[in-house]
Amino acid sequence: MPANLPPEYHELEEKYRRAKSPEERLRITEEMLAVVPKHKGTENLRALLKRRLAKLREEVEKRRKQKSGGGPDYNVKKEGAAQVAIVGPPNCGKSTLLSVLTNADPEVAPYPYTTKEPVPGMMEYKDVQIQLVEIPPVYEGFVRGDGSRFVGVIRNADALAIMVDLSDDPVDQLETVLRELESAAIRINQEPPAVKIEERVTGGIEIRGEDRLACDPEDVKELLRDAGIHSAVVVVEEEGLTLEDVADALDERLEYKPAMVVANKGDAPGSKEAYERLLGYVEGLEFDLPVVPVSAEKRVNLDEFKEKLYDTLGIIRVYTKKPGGKPQKPPIVLPRGATVEDVAREVHTDLAENLKYARVWGKSVERDGMMVGRDHVLEDGDVVELHD
């Protein structure tokens, strides 16, 4: 047991021993992980707690699905270039935002819990159709309560817009949402661990790139055995991989989502001070989380919201054209970092195979109409003329 654990941890440890249900053990384990300080002496403990969390989440999910009368899990079919889930506490303005930005007609009322199920709508930005889905209000215990039916919609989305209310305490609201996302095994604005674990039938556990580990290789092997993996090739792809990273890589339920914060009611009394407190809290997080202040009701700063959301999605528009012709709409939407070959593949597989070169107009080239190869990386708004 590492030294310098706070008294709260030992109290939680005793509560865990007395817990009688997987749901209770899951909640307590999350609290235990939250109070364990992050330093070299606690690395093994944090990794073990994460492994316990993965097992408990799987057990709780299995029990939930076996229960009858809980109602169906919701699913929202993806439409457009990307799907964004709008999540936030009760009465923060999610329905208003959805109604002013899209063709949706959600019920808007000045009292909480108006939205009872996910509501989708389509927003157009830069010739791109983006589907926004309003999620029913997130509250403390959302994931283990009625909100469990909506978790799949959040996990399936391409990005999250976390909405808070500047007329109330935005820090408390954001903390609640972040805790619930963590309970749902959703990590925001973080990259998956740079490690590949390839199971095999025999041969034991082999670690390739062992010198890149920031932990004891034997601890890695022990963690894998605890997960029921006795033969595997572990490929460490980056320097500084920790035991916690390996524990995360073993948790198949973890989803990694880009996200931003929409600070609504920026016109309310005291909102400026609330916004400053929110920025101070966000700056102290271990990951970047962009914040955009808006007033959905008065339609203030919505263009900046659209721009930041588009950037959060990490996508680019590429317009194709035929020789002598005009750029075609709608554009092809691809992940940031896409190449000319990716565009050709979207048009037709044969074109990608037979592609000789392309001409490009836009920010990715030194001059318009420049001839480039299939590996040329494109930028948002580029126009591409493919030649096979």
Secondary structure as a PSIPRED ss2 file (coil, helix, strand):
# PSIPRED VFORMAT (PSIPRED V4.0)

   1 M C   1.000  0.000  0.000
   2 P C   1.000  0.000  0.000
   3 A C   1.000  0.000  0.000
   4 N C   1.000  0.000  0.000
   5 L C   1.000  0.000  0.000
   6 P C   1.000  0.000  0.000
   7 P H   0.000  1.000  0.000
   8 E H   0.000  1.000  0.000
   9 Y H   0.000  1.000  0.000
  10 H H   0.000  1.000  0.000
  11 E H   0.000  1.000  0.000
  12 L H   0.000  1.000  0.000
  13 E H   0.000  1.000  0.000
  14 E H   0.000  1.000  0.000
  15 K H   0.000  1.000  0.000
  16 Y H   0.000  1.000  0.000
  17 R H   0.000  1.000  0.000
  18 R H   0.000  1.000  0.000
  19 A C   1.000  0.000  0.000
  20 K C   1.000  0.000  0.000
  21 S C   1.000  0.000  0.000
  22 P H   0.000  1.000  0.000
  23 E H   0.000  1.000  0.000
  24 E H   0.000  1.000  0.000
  25 R H   0.000  1.000  0.000
  26 L H   0.000  1.000  0.000
  27 R H   0.000  1.000  0.000
  28 I H   0.000  1.000  0.000
  29 T H   0.000  1.000  0.000
  30 E H   0.000  1.000  0.000
  31 E H   0.000  1.000  0.000
  32 M H   0.000  1.000  0.000
  33 L H   0.000  1.000  0.000
  34 A H   0.000  1.000  0.000
  35 V H   0.000  1.000  0.000
  36 V C   1.000  0.000  0.000
  37 P C   1.000  0.000  0.000
  38 K C   1.000  0.000  0.000
  39 H C   1.000  0.000  0.000
  40 K H   0.000  1.000  0.000
  41 G H   0.000  1.000  0.000
  42 T H   0.000  1.000  0.000
  43 E H   0.000  1.000  0.000
  44 N H   0.000  1.000  0.000
  45 L H   0.000  1.000  0.000
  46 R H   0.000  1.000  0.000
  47 A H   0.000  1.000  0.000
  48 L H   0.000  1.000  0.000
  49 L H   0.000  1.000  0.000
  50 K H   0.000  1.000  0.000
  51 R H   0.000  1.000  0.000
  52 R H   0.000  1.000  0.000
  53 L H   0.000  1.000  0.000
  54 A H   0.000  1.000  0.000
  55 K H   0.000  1.000  0.000
  56 L H   0.000  1.000  0.000
  57 R H   0.000  1.000  0.000
  58 E H   0.000  1.000  0.000
  59 E H   0.000  1.000  0.000
  60 V H   0.000  1.000  0.000
  61 E H   0.000  1.000  0.000
  62 K H   0.000  1.000  0.000
  63 R H   0.000  1.000  0.000
  64 R H   0.000  1.000  0.000
  65 K H   0.000  1.000  0.000
  66 Q H   0.000  1.000  0.000
  67 K C   1.000  0.000  0.000
  68 S C   1.000  0.000  0.000
  69 G C   1.000  0.000  0.000
  70 G C   1.000  0.000  0.000
  71 G C   1.000  0.000  0.000
  72 P C   1.000  0.000  0.000
  73 D C   1.000  0.000  0.000
  74 Y C   1.000  0.000  0.000
  75 N C   1.000  0.000  0.000
  76 V C   1.000  0.000  0.000
  77 K C   1.000  0.000  0.000
  78 K C   1.000  0.000  0.000
  79 E C   1.000  0.000  0.000
  80 G C   1.000  0.000  0.000
  81 A C   1.000  0.000  0.000
  82 A E   0.000  0.000  1.000
  83 Q E   0.000  0.000  1.000
  84 V E   0.000  0.000  1.000
  85 A E   0.000  0.000  1.000
  86 I E   0.000  0.000  1.000
  87 V E   0.000  0.000  1.000
  88 G C   1.000  0.000  0.000
  89 P C   1.000  0.000  0.000
  90 P C   1.000  0.000  0.000
  91 N C   1.000  0.000  0.000
  92 C C   1.000  0.000  0.000
  93 G C   1.000  0.000  0.000
  94 K H   0.000  1.000  0.000
  95 S H   0.000  1.000  0.000
  96 T H   0.000  1.000  0.000
  97 L H   0.000  1.000  0.000
  98 L H   0.000  1.000  0.000
  99 S H   0.000  1.000  0.000
 100 V H   0.000  1.000  0.000
 101 L H   0.000  1.000  0.000
 102 T C   1.000  0.000  0.000
 103 N C   1.000  0.000  0.000
 104 A C   1.000  0.000  0.000
 105 D C   1.000  0.000  0.000
 106 P C   1.000  0.000  0.000
 107 E C   1.000  0.000  0.000
 108 V C   1.000  0.000  0.000
 109 A C   1.000  0.000  0.000
 110 P C   1.000  0.000  0.000
 111 Y C   1.000  0.000  0.000
 112 P C   1.000  0.000  0.000
 113 Y C   1.000  0.000  0.000
 114 T C   1.000  0.000  0.000
 115 T C   1.000  0.000  0.000
 116 K C   1.000  0.000  0.000
 117 E C   1.000  0.000  0.000
 118 P C   1.000  0.000  0.000
 119 V E   0.000  0.000  1.000
 120 P E   0.000  0.000  1.000
 121 G E   0.000  0.000  1.000
 122 M E   0.000  0.000  1.000
 123 M E   0.000  0.000  1.000
 124 E E   0.000  0.000  1.000
 125 Y E   0.000  0.000  1.000
 126 K C   1.000  0.000  0.000
 127 D C   1.000  0.000  0.000
 128 V E   0.000  0.000  1.000
 129 Q E   0.000  0.000  1.000
 130 I E   0.000  0.000  1.000
 131 Q E   0.000  0.000  1.000
 132 L E   0.000  0.000  1.000
 133 V E   0.000  0.000  1.000
 134 E E   0.000  0.000  1.000
 135 I C   1.000  0.000  0.000
 136 P C   1.000  0.000  0.000
 137 P C   1.000  0.000  0.000
 138 V C   1.000  0.000  0.000
 139 Y C   1.000  0.000  0.000
 140 E C   1.000  0.000  0.000
 141 G C   1.000  0.000  0.000
 142 F C   1.000  0.000  0.000
 143 V C   1.000  0.000  0.000
 144 R C   1.000  0.000  0.000
 145 G C   1.000  0.000  0.000
 146 D H   0.000  1.000  0.000
 147 G H   0.000  1.000  0.000
 148 S H   0.000  1.000  0.000
 149 R H   0.000  1.000  0.000
 150 F H   0.000  1.000  0.000
 151 V H   0.000  1.000  0.000
 152 G H   0.000  1.000  0.000
 153 V H   0.000  1.000  0.000
 154 I H   0.000  1.000  0.000
 155 R H   0.000  1.000  0.000
 156 N H   0.000  1.000  0.000
 157 A C   1.000  0.000  0.000
 158 D C   1.000  0.000  0.000
 159 A E   0.000  0.000  1.000
 160 L E   0.000  0.000  1.000
 161 A E   0.000  0.000  1.000
 162 I E   0.000  0.000  1.000
 163 M E   0.000  0.000  1.000
 164 V E   0.000  0.000  1.000
 165 D E   0.000  0.000  1.000
 166 L C   1.000  0.000  0.000
 167 S C   1.000  0.000  0.000
 168 D C   1.000  0.000  0.000
 169 D C   1.000  0.000  0.000
 170 P H   0.000  1.000  0.000
 171 V H   0.000  1.000  0.000
 172 D H   0.000  1.000  0.000
 173 Q H   0.000  1.000  0.000
 174 L H   0.000  1.000  0.000
 175 E H   0.000  1.000  0.000
 176 T H   0.000  1.000  0.000
 177 V H   0.000  1.000  0.000
 178 L H   0.000  1.000  0.000
 179 R H   0.000  1.000  0.000
 180 E H   0.000  1.000  0.000
 181 L H   0.000  1.000  0.000
 182 E H   0.000  1.000  0.000
 183 S H   0.000  1.000  0.000
 184 A C   1.000  0.000  0.000
 185 A C   1.000  0.000  0.000
 186 I E   0.000  0.000  1.000
 187 R E   0.000  0.000  1.000
 188 I E   0.000  0.000  1.000
 189 N C   1.000  0.000  0.000
 190 Q C   1.000  0.000  0.000
 191 E C   1.000  0.000  0.000
 192 P C   1.000  0.000  0.000
 193 P C   1.000  0.000  0.000
 194 A C   1.000  0.000  0.000
 195 V E   0.000  0.000  1.000
 196 K E   0.000  0.000  1.000
 197 I E   0.000  0.000  1.000
 198 E E   0.000  0.000  1.000
 199 E E   0.000  0.000  1.000
 200 R C   1.000  0.000  0.000
 201 V C   1.000  0.000  0.000
 202 T C   1.000  0.000  0.000
 203 G C   1.000  0.000  0.000
 204 G C   1.000  0.000  0.000
 205 I E   0.000  0.000  1.000
 206 E E   0.000  0.000  1.000
 207 I E   0.000  0.000  1.000
 208 R E   0.000  0.000  1.000
 209 G C   1.000  0.000  0.000
 210 E H   0.000  1.000  0.000
 211 D H   0.000  1.000  0.000
 212 R H   0.000  1.000  0.000
 213 L E   0.000  0.000  1.000
 214 A C   1.000  0.000  0.000
 215 C C   1.000  0.000  0.000
 216 D C   1.000  0.000  0.000
 217 P H   0.000  1.000  0.000
 218 E H   0.000  1.000  0.000
 219 D H   0.000  1.000  0.000
 220 V H   0.000  1.000  0.000
 221 K H   0.000  1.000  0.000
 222 E H   0.000  1.000  0.000
 223 L H   0.000  1.000  0.000
 224 L H   0.000  1.000  0.000
 225 R H   0.000  1.000  0.000
 226 D H   0.000  1.000  0.000
 227 A C   1.000  0.000  0.000
 228 G C   1.000  0.000  0.000
 229 I C   1.000  0.000  0.000
 230 H C   1.000  0.000  0.000
 231 S C   1.000  0.000  0.000
 232 A E   0.000  0.000  1.000
 233 V E   0.000  0.000  1.000
 234 V E   0.000  0.000  1.000
 235 V E   0.000  0.000  1.000
 236 V E   0.000  0.000  1.000
 237 E C   1.000  0.000  0.000
 238 E C   1.000  0.000  0.000
 239 E C   1.000  0.000  0.000
 240 G C   1.000  0.000  0.000
 241 L E   0.000  0.000  1.000
 242 T C   1.000  0.000  0.000
 243 L H   0.000  1.000  0.000
 244 E H   0.000  1.000  0.000
 245 D H   0.000  1.000  0.000
 246 V H   0.000  1.000  0.000
 247 A H   0.000  1.000  0.000
 248 D H   0.000  1.000  0.000
 249 A H   0.000  1.000  0.000
 250 L H   0.000  1.000  0.000
 251 D C   1.000  0.000  0.000
 252 E C   1.000  0.000  0.000
 253 R C   1.000  0.000  0.000
 254 L C   1.000  0.000  0.000
 255 E E   0.000  0.000  1.000
 256 Y E   0.000  0.000  1.000
 257 K E   0.000  0.000  1.000
 258 P C   1.000  0.000  0.000
 259 A E   0.000  0.000  1.000
 260 M E   0.000  0.000  1.000
 261 V E   0.000  0.000  1.000
 262 V E   0.000  0.000  1.000
 263 A E   0.000  0.000  1.000
 264 N E   0.000  0.000  1.000
 265 K C   1.000  0.000  0.000
 266 G C   1.000  0.000  0.000
 267 D C   1.000  0.000  0.000
 268 A C   1.000  0.000  0.000
 269 P C   1.000  0.000  0.000
 270 G C   1.000  0.000  0.000
 271 S H   0.000  1.000  0.000
 272 K H   0.000  1.000  0.000
 273 E H   0.000  1.000  0.000
 274 A H   0.000  1.000  0.000
 275 Y H   0.000  1.000  0.000
 276 E H   0.000  1.000  0.000
 277 R H   0.000  1.000  0.000
 278 L H   0.000  1.000  0.000
 279 L H   0.000  1.000  0.000
 280 G H   0.000  1.000  0.000
 281 Y H   0.000  1.000  0.000
 282 V H   0.000  1.000  0.000
 283 E H   0.000  1.000  0.000
 284 G C   1.000  0.000  0.000
 285 L C   1.000  0.000  0.000
 286 E C   1.000  0.000  0.000
 287 F C   1.000  0.000  0.000
 288 D C   1.000  0.000  0.000
 289 L C   1.000  0.000  0.000
 290 P C   1.000  0.000  0.000
 291 V E   0.000  0.000  1.000
 292 V E   0.000  0.000  1.000
 293 P E   0.000  0.000  1.000
 294 V C   1.000  0.000  0.000
 295 S E   0.000  0.000  1.000
 296 A C   1.000  0.000  0.000
 297 E C   1.000  0.000  0.000
 298 K C   1.000  0.000  0.000
 299 R C   1.000  0.000  0.000
 300 V E   0.000  0.000  1.000
 301 N C   1.000  0.000  0.000
 302 L H   0.000  1.000  0.000
 303 D H   0.000  1.000  0.000
 304 E H   0.000  1.000  0.000
 305 F H   0.000  1.000  0.000
 306 K H   0.000  1.000  0.000
 307 E H   0.000  1.000  0.000
 308 K H   0.000  1.000  0.000
 309 L H   0.000  1.000  0.000
 310 Y H   0.000  1.000  0.000
 311 D H   0.000  1.000  0.000
 312 T H   0.000  1.000  0.000
 313 L H   0.000  1.000  0.000
 314 G C   1.000  0.000  0.000
 315 I E   0.000  0.000  1.000
 316 I E   0.000  0.000  1.000
 317 R E   0.000  0.000  1.000
 318 V E   0.000  0.000  1.000
 319 Y E   0.000  0.000  1.000
 320 T E   0.000  0.000  1.000
 321 K C   1.000  0.000  0.000
 322 K C   1.000  0.000  0.000
 323 P C   1.000  0.000  0.000
 324 G C   1.000  0.000  0.000
 325 G C   1.000  0.000  0.000
 326 K C   1.000  0.000  0.000
 327 P C   1.000  0.000  0.000
 328 Q C   1.000  0.000  0.000
 329 K C   1.000  0.000  0.000
 330 P C   1.000  0.000  0.000
 331 P C   1.000  0.000  0.000
 332 I E   0.000  0.000  1.000
 333 V E   0.000  0.000  1.000
 334 L E   0.000  0.000  1.000
 335 P E   0.000  0.000  1.000
 336 R C   1.000  0.000  0.000
 337 G C   1.000  0.000  0.000
 338 A C   1.000  0.000  0.000
 339 T E   0.000  0.000  1.000
 340 V H   0.000  1.000  0.000
 341 E H   0.000  1.000  0.000
 342 D H   0.000  1.000  0.000
 343 V H   0.000  1.000  0.000
 344 A H   0.000  1.000  0.000
 345 R H   0.000  1.000  0.000
 346 E H   0.000  1.000  0.000
 347 V H   0.000  1.000  0.000
 348 H C   1.000  0.000  0.000
 349 T H   0.000  1.000  0.000
 350 D H   0.000  1.000  0.000
 351 L H   0.000  1.000  0.000
 352 A H   0.000  1.000  0.000
 353 E H   0.000  1.000  0.000
 354 N H   0.000  1.000  0.000
 355 L C   1.000  0.000  0.000
 356 K C   1.000  0.000  0.000
 357 Y E   0.000  0.000  1.000
 358 A E   0.000  0.000  1.000
 359 R E   0.000  0.000  1.000
 360 V E   0.000  0.000  1.000
 361 W E   0.000  0.000  1.000
 362 G C   1.000  0.000  0.000
 363 K C   1.000  0.000  0.000
 364 S C   1.000  0.000  0.000
 365 V C   1.000  0.000  0.000
 366 E C   1.000  0.000  0.000
 367 R C   1.000  0.000  0.000
 368 D C   1.000  0.000  0.000
 369 G C   1.000  0.000  0.000
 370 M E   0.000  0.000  1.000
 371 M E   0.000  0.000  1.000
 372 V E   0.000  0.000  1.000
 373 G C   1.000  0.000  0.000
 374 R C   1.000  0.000  0.000
 375 D C   1.000  0.000  0.000
 376 H C   1.000  0.000  0.000
 377 V E   0.000  0.000  1.000
 378 L C   1.000  0.000  0.000
 379 E C   1.000  0.000  0.000
 380 D C   1.000  0.000  0.000
 381 G C   1.000  0.000  0.000
 382 D E   0.000  0.000  1.000
 383 V E   0.000  0.000  1.000
 384 V E   0.000  0.000  1.000
 385 E E   0.000  0.000  1.000
 386 L E   0.000  0.000  1.000
 387 H E   0.000  0.000  1.000
 388 D C   1.000  0.000  0.000
